[in-house]
Amino acid sequence: MANYASVEAMTRMITSITKTIQAEQAVVELLRKDYQAVGQEWNDPQYEKLGPVIDDAVRELSGNQAKLSECIVRLQLLRTKLEEYLSTRL
């Protein structure tokens, strides 16, 4: 099959979303690690207030990943349909 710009564009969309998910996962890991590091030196009621903030951030980042993964699957299916469509036009 010939390379079509539209198929390549859809592949870039999938790659972009995949990279976004990976970046969000890295941020979640870093937030948790840094929260623990802060706790090594700061252990009072104010530090305890930091936990819920980190939990909220992690929840938001993680919740987004499920929807983005679903978008990737849908894009992959649509890319296949596009490839089929383009192959019938030859």
HUSUL-V190246 format. One record per residue. N is the residue number from 1. RES is the residue in one letter. SS is DSSP state (H for helix, E for strand, L for the rest). OMEGA is omega in whole degrees, 0 to 359 (* if undefined). Layout:
N|RES|SS|OMEGA + N|RES|SS|OMEGA
This chain:
1|M|L|178 + 2|A|L|176 + 3|N|L|178 + 4|Y|L|180 + 5|A|H|182 + 6|S|H|177 + 7|V|H|177 + 8|E|H|178 + 9|A|H|179 + 10|M|H|177 + 11|T|H|177 + 12|R|H|177 + 13|M|H|181 + 14|I|H|180 + 15|T|H|180 + 16|S|H|180 + 17|I|H|178 + 18|T|H|178 + 19|K|H|178 + 20|T|H|178 + 21|I|H|180 + 22|Q|H|179 + 23|A|H|179 + 24|E|H|178 + 25|Q|H|179 + 26|A|H|178 + 27|V|H|179 + 28|V|H|180 + 29|E|H|181 + 30|L|H|178 + 31|L|H|181 + 32|R|H|180 + 33|K|H|181 + 34|D|H|176 + 35|Y|H|178 + 36|Q|H|179 + 37|A|H|178 + 38|V|H|181 + 39|G|H|178 + 40|Q|H|183 + 41|E|H|186 + 42|W|L|183 + 43|N|L|176 + 44|D|L|182 + 45|P|H|179 + 46|Q|H|177 + 47|Y|H|180 + 48|E|H|178 + 49|K|H|180 + 50|L|H|181 + 51|G|H|179 + 52|P|H|178 + 53|V|H|179 + 54|I|H|178 + 55|D|H|178 + 56|D|H|180 + 57|A|H|180 + 58|V|H|180 + 59|R|H|180 + 60|E|H|180 + 61|L|H|182 + 62|S|H|179 + 63|G|H|179 + 64|N|H|185 + 65|Q|H|180 + 66|A|H|179 + 67|K|H|179 + 68|L|H|177 + 69|S|H|177 + 70|E|H|178 + 71|C|H|178 + 72|I|H|180 + 73|V|H|180 + 74|R|H|177 + 75|L|H|178 + 76|Q|H|178 + 77|L|H|179 + 78|L|H|177 + 79|R|H|177 + 80|T|H|178 + 81|K|H|178 + 82|L|H|178 + 83|E|H|178 + 84|E|H|180 + 85|Y|H|181 + 86|L|H|181 + 87|S|H|179 + 88|T|H|181 + 89|R|L|183 + 90|L|L|*
